[in-house]
Amino acid sequence: MKIALVNNFYYLLGGSERVMFDDQEALAALGHDVRPFASYDKKNRPAVSSAFFPQIADFRTVRGAALAKTAIDIVYSSSVGRAFGAFLDDFHPDIVHCHNIYGHLTTAALDEAKRRHIPIVMTVHDRKLVCPAYLALRQGKPCQLCQDGAYWRCLRWKCHKQSYAASLVYAAESYFNRFAGKYDAVSRFLCPSRFMQKTLIDSGIAEDRTTYHPNALAPEGYIPCFGPGKYVLYVGRLSAEKGLLLLLAAFERTNIPLRIAGTGPLEGEMHKRIDGRGHPVKMEGFCAGERLTALYRNSAFTVLPSECYENASMSILESFAYGKPVLASDIGGNPELVSDGVTGRLFPSGSIEGLAEVAREMWEDRNELGSMGRQARALIERQFGQERRLSDLVSIYKNVTKRVSAGAS
């Protein structure tokens, strides 16, 4: 098949890009012709289709009259539509697979594929379809107010970056896409968690347009280590919704060594909080390759203290693949992966004392850690292998393509 992968970025920014790149590599290995479409960025990976990538203004840096045009382009970018149309006319794909397109590529890409009768599937990585600010947080707490389509609440609570202007733009984007029916062009929404699938259905999307399609990895690429470990490990973006300040507050109540691998907007504040406290917390910065592997293998367990609705965290799957149980907040899709007492432990989201208490229990019971780690690894091999995901993905492509072709005729 000829498959177009569409995403705002073509470099490893987060979990959604990780999933996209893994799929691209696996599909190409099976002989499919896979080509990406993304916005231009000097950090992008090389791509045969990069000549079609549009350059998009950064809302954070433009000023004056250009600001209004940039705001409009965040809602719907006609220039991106023209660039994507040229890409489609050059490539002639059998299917378009979208990942994150809001705020950069916009639903203009969906219109161009629809105009050419090319079927579309979309992987739903976050709650953007039901929350203008996509994190589903109101004043730092989980929120579902906009799930009914009343997006004005995003402006009322300044949900995006605590800014009226930014929240207005994102609320306008959501209203535009909803009332113009832009997402009606998507034949199937691929949901990495049952939680996300239910969220879409509850918002009014027909159940038969959704498919549970979990994230995965290739377990053979991870050598597990079921040893006791020397510290607890966090791997991921350093941002407020990930519960990092709660993590530090909880571990200040313990004597458990903590390593934190990642970068993000909260990094400076975390350094200030750690410096001079005397607690064994070490900031590792961005880690990849052998360095990240060593951090996983030498850990006792990993921790995911998110205060937002996690969808299907790749860091959980990666920890499981290394044979390490996970201590996670009981929110969003986390409980689908972390079975309490089996593949890890859960704690009440937002509870400092709850996190500290469960962390102490896990740290003190090393035999149980090994048992949970083995069950976590077995779960990956049984349910979350890349081979199974790829087979399901190709079946979805073929099914959707067949239905759209039948409808067109």
N, C-alpha and C positions, 0 to 999 in steps of 0.2 A: 504494500500500500504506500501511497504518498501522503505523508502526515505533516501538517503544519503545527508546530508548537508555538503558542503565543503567550508571552509574558512581559510584564513591564521591563524587567531587567534580564540581562544575559550574563550575569556573573553571580557568584555564590554569595547572595545577600542574607538568605535565611532558609528555613525549612522548605518553603515552597519551591525555591530554586533547586534545592537538593533533590527533591522529588522529581522535578522536571528533568534535571540532568541525568539522574539514574534511569528514568524512563527512556530518554533519548538514546543513551548508550545501549540499553538493552534492546530497544526496538531496532536500532541500526545493526546490531550484531545478528539479528534474525533476517536481515536483508531488506528491511523497510527503508524507504527514502524519507528521511526525517530532516526537516529544515526549520530553523527557528525564525521568529519575528519578534523583535523587541525594540525598545528605544535605544538610541545611540548613547554609548558611554565609553570612555577610554578604558574602563575596567572590564569591558565585555570580553568574553572568550572569542577566539576566532570563529567565524561562521561564513559559509559560502554565500549566505543570503544577506550579509551585513550591509551591502550597498543599498538595500531597501530600508534600513533602520532609520526612522525619523529622529531628528534632534528636537528634544522637548525642553522648553524653558523651565527653570526651577522656580516654583512659586515663592520659595524662601529668599531668593536673591533679587528678583526683579523689582523695580520701583516705578512710580509715576504711571503714565498712560499704559505702559506695557503690562501693568498689574491686572487691569481689567480684562485684557485679552487672555492672559494666562489663566485667570479664574474661569473664563468661559471654556478654555481648552481643557481644564480639569473636568468640567462637566461633560463636554463632548467636543472632540477634536477632529474637525473636518480634514485638517492636513494629515493627521494620522490615518484617517480613512482613505485618503488618496494614496498614501504610501503603501498601505496594506493592500489596497486594490491592485496596485502595480505588482506587488509581490505575488498575489494570488494569480494574476494573469500570466506571470512568468512561470510559476511553479505548477499550477493546476492540481492542487492537492485533492485527494479523495475525502479527506476529513480535516477539520480544524479543531485542535485541542487547546482550549484556553486555560490558563492558570490565573494569575492576578493581572487584571487589565485596568482596574479602576484608577482614576487619578493621573494616569499617564496615557496609555493607549486608548482608553475609554471604550464605550460600547459602539463607537464608530467602526471598530473592527468587526463586531457582530453584524452590523448592517451590510458591510461589504461582502462577507461570506454568504449572508442570506440572499443578497442580490444576485449572487452567482449560483444559488441553489446548492451550496456546499454545506453538508451537515456539520453541526457544532456540538462538541461536548465541553463541559467546563468542570475542572476540579475546584471544589469549594474549600479553600485553605483557611478561611476565617469567616467572621460573621458580617461581612460587608453587605451582603444581600438583604440583611434585616437591620443593620445598624450603620448609619452614615459614617460614624467615626471608626467602624470596623472592630474595635476592641471590646465593645459592649461593656464599657465602664462609665459610670456616672459618679463624678467626684471620687474616683479611685475605687469604687465598689461595683461589683457585677450588676448589670442592668439589662432588662429586657423590654423597656418601655416602648421602643420604636418598632418592635416586632409586628405591631398592628398597622404599620405604615404611616403613623403620625410622626413624621421626621422632624417637625418643628421643635420637638423636645431637645434635639441635638443642639439647636441654637439657644434654647432656654437655659440649658445647663452648661453651655460652652464646652461641649464634650470633646471637640477636637483641639488639642493643644491649648486648652483653656483660653481660646480666642473666639470672639464673636465673629470676626471676619472669616476665619478658617471654617468655623462651624456652619456659617451661612452657606459657604460654597459647597460643603459636603452634604448639607441638607438639601440644597437645590439640586445637586447631582442625583441624589436618591429619588427625589420627587420626579425629576425629569425622566429617569430610567423607568420608574414605576408607571407613570401615566402614559408615557410613549410606548410602553410595552417592549422595551429594548431587549430584555432577557427572554422574551418569548421565542427568540430565534434559537435558543439553546435547546437541543433535543433531549439532552441528558445531563443532569448535574451529578458529578461523582463526589460522594461524600466519604472522607477518610474515617469518619466515626459515625456510629448510630446516633450519637447526640446531635451531630450536625445535620444528619438526615431528618431527624424529628424537628429540628429548628426550622428547616425549610418547609416542611409539610405544615407545621403550625402557622407559618407565615402566609400560607395560601397556595404554595406551589404543589401541583398535583403529585401524588405519591409515585405514579408511574413515570414521572420525569426525573426521579431521583434513584440513585443506585449506591448502595454501600460498597465502597471500593477502598479498602484500607491501605495505608502506606506500608512499605515493605523494605527489606534490604536482603542482600545475599549473605546468608549466615556463614558460608564457607570463607568469606573474607575476614572473619573475626575469630580469633583464637580465644576461647573463654578461659578465665582464671577464677577458680572458685575458692581461692585462698582468703584469709581473714581481712587483709587489706590494712592500710596505714592511716587512712583519712576518709572523710566523706567528700564527695565531689559534686559540684554543680557545673554543668556545661550548657551554655546558651547565651542569649543576648542579655546585656546588663541594662535592663529598663524596668521602670517602676511596676508595670503590670505583671512582671515575672516574680514579684514578691521578694526581691533581693534584700530590701531593708528589713523586712520581716524575718528573713533567713538570718541576717546578722544579729538581730535582736534575740532570736531564739537561741542561737549558738553561743551568745554571750552568757547564757544561763547554764552552759555545759562546759566541759573541758575537752570536747571532741575536736580534733584537728579538722579543719575545713579548707579545701582548695576550690577556687573559683576560676573557671576557664571561660573566657569570652570578653567581648568589648561592647560598649554601648554608651548611651547618654548618661547613665548613672555611675559610670566608672570613677569619675573624680570625687563624687560625694562618698562613694564606698571607700575609697582610699583614705579620705579624711576621717571617716568613722573608724576605720581599722587601726590607723596609725596611733601608736601610743597606748592602745588598749591592753596589750599584753596577751590577748587571746591568740591561739595558734591558727590564724586565718592567713592564707597566702593567695594573692591575686596572681594568676598565671598569664593573663592577657589572652590574646588570640592564639589558639592552639589547633594544629592539624597534623595529619600524618603520624609519624612514629611518636612524636611528643604527646599527642592526644591519646594514642593507643596506650602508651605507658601510664598516663594518668588514669585511664579507665581500669587497666589491669591491676594497678596497685591500690585501688580504692576498696573500701569495705562495702559501700553502697553509694548510690547517687541520690540526689535530692532535687525535686521539682516543686518549688513552693508557690507556684503561680496563683495570683489573685484574680486573673481573668479566666474566661472560659477557654481552656485549652481544647484544641480540636483533636489531633492525633500526633502527639509529640514524637518527632524522630529521635530526640535524645533518650526517650524511654526505650524505644526499640533498640537503639545502639547500646544502651546499658545492658539490656537483656541479652543481646548478642554476645557481649563480653562476660556473661554469667554473673552480672551484678544486679541485685534487687534494687528497687526504686522506692523512695519515700516521697509520696506526692500528695498535693492538696486534693481534696475530694470534690473536684469541680470539673464541669465540662466532660470531655472524653477521657479524662484520666482514669476513672474507675473501670472503664472498659478494658484497659490494658493492665492496670495494677490491681490485681485481686488481693484484697487485704489478708495478709498472713500466708499467701501462696507465692506470689511473685514480687512481693514488697509489702509496704504498709501505706495506709492513707491517714491523713490528719485533717481536722476541720479547717477549711480554707479561711485564711485571715487570722488564725489563732496562734499567737506567739508561744503560749504555754503548751498548746497542743502539739505544735511542731517540736518543741524542745523535749517534751515528755516521750514522744514516740521515737525521736532520734536517740535518746538515751537507752530506751528499751532495745532498739536494734543494735546499737553499738555494744551493749553488754552481753548480747546473746549471739556469739560468733558462730556456733553450730547451726543455729537457725538461718543465719545469713547464707551459709553454704547451701543449705537445702533450698531456700528460696531462689538463689542464683541458678541452681540446676533446673528448677522448674521454669524460671524465666527463659533460660536458653532453650529448653524444650518447646516452650510456647512459640518462640521465633521460628524454630525449625518446622513446627507443625502448622502454623497459621499465617506467618508473616514473611515468608520467603519471597524473593523477587520473582522467581520462576512462576509461582502461582499467580502473583499480581499481574505479570505480563500476559499470561494466558487469558486471564479475565479481561484485561484491557483490550486486547486484540478482538476478543469476542464482542465486547461492547462496541468497538468501532464498526465491526461487520454488521451487527444488528442495527445500529443507528443508520448506517449507510444504506442498508437494505430498505428500512422503513421510509427514509427520506426519498429514495429513488422511486419507491412504490407510490408515495404521495404525489410526487412530481408528475408521474405518468397518469 
